Amino acid sequence: MARILSKRGLCSRSEAERWVREGRVRVGGRVIRDPEHPVALDEARIVVDGVTMAATAHRYLMLNKPRGLVTTAHDEHGRDTVYRCFDGAGLGWIAPVGRLDKASEGLLLFTSDPAWAAAIADPERGPSKTYHVQIDTRPDAALLAGLHAGIEDAGQHLRAASARVLREGGRNAWLEIVLDEGRNRQIRRLLGAHEVGVLRLVRVAIGRVGLGELAKGAWRELAPHEVERLAPRSAPATAKPA
């Protein structure tokens, strides 16, 4: 039951489970209290709080995330979240695809389509991610080679699929780093292992979809060809449990 509500883009899986347990959901006139109760995807008689819940068209968005916002719907410490950027837009339920930490900025995707999000997050089939990173030193060949070779950290092998110098100043530089896997704070951990500090970290592209000229804090709908480019429907994806 909860899975169907989520697949219809009405809410998150955890929120759907709460609705069901609270007795707010009816199917065919009968209250359902088991979140795992089997329901057909095309079931038309799902009612929540007395309102018939028809399937909605999924939404696919990109946001140019500013620094200082956390990637969550609700923050227990009262910090501003990325959802502040959507205030007043009336978008309905959308969830971030992956994360950018508070100090990072740039391209962040949102959707109401859990299967599409899972395909992008898939470690084997998901698209690569490109970052522009300002570091507190001038890089040499040994640093770039070390980023390619990778490190072992907390039981994980971390590496960059590619790393190159974009430009250099007197005391710092900008690198372009491409990741083909997703690990928590991966770039910061990689550079930290080489005693290199990160001054700015901006995600500029996911796969072949780039941030472009989108202003900081602004968002836009993805074009249909961008949605397909990021997660082709022919590519199977295994959704991760909620």
JOUR-V697131 format. One line per field, one symbol per residue. ss: DSSP state (A for helix, B for strand, O for the rest). psi: psi as a letter, one per 40 degrees, with the letter a starting at -180 (. if undefined). burial: I if it has 16 or more other C-alpha atoms within 10 Angstrom, else O. A space follows every 50 residues. Layout:
# JOUR-V697131
ss: ???
psi: ???
burial: ???
This chain:
# JOUR-V697131
ss: OAAAAAAOOOOOAAAAAAAAAOOOBBBOOBBOOOOOOOOOOOOOOBBBOO BBOOOOOOOBBBBBBOOOOBOOOOOOOOOOBAAAAAOOOOOOOOBBBOOO OOOOBBBBBBBOOAAAAAAAAOOOOOOOBBBBBBBOOOOOAAAAAAAAAO BBBOOBBBOOOBBBBBBBOOOOBBBBBBBOOOOOOAAAAAAAAOOOOBBB BBBBBBOOBBOOOOOOOOBBBOOAAAAAAAOOOOOOOOOOOO
psi: dddddddefdiidddddddddefehihfehhhehdehhhidehefhhhfe hhgihihiihiiighiieiigidhheeeiiidedeeheefeahiiigaih ideiiahhiiiegdddddddehddeiiihhihhhifihiidddddddddi ihhfeihhihdihihdiiadeaihihhhheihihfddddddddefhihdi hhheihbehidbehiheiiiiiidddddddghdehiihhii.
burial: IIIIIIIIIIIIIOOIIIIIIOOIIIIOOOIIIIIOOOOOOOOOOIIIOO OOIIIOOIIIIIIIIIIOIIIIOOOOOOOIIIIOIOOOOOOOIIIIIOII IIOIIIIIIIIIIIIIIIIIIIOOIIIIIIIIIIIIIIIOOOOIOIIIOI IOOOOOOIIIIIIIIOOOOOOIIIIIIIIIIIOOOIIOIIIOIOOIIIOO IIIIIIIOIIIOOOOOIOIOOIOOOIIOOIIOOOOOIOOOOO
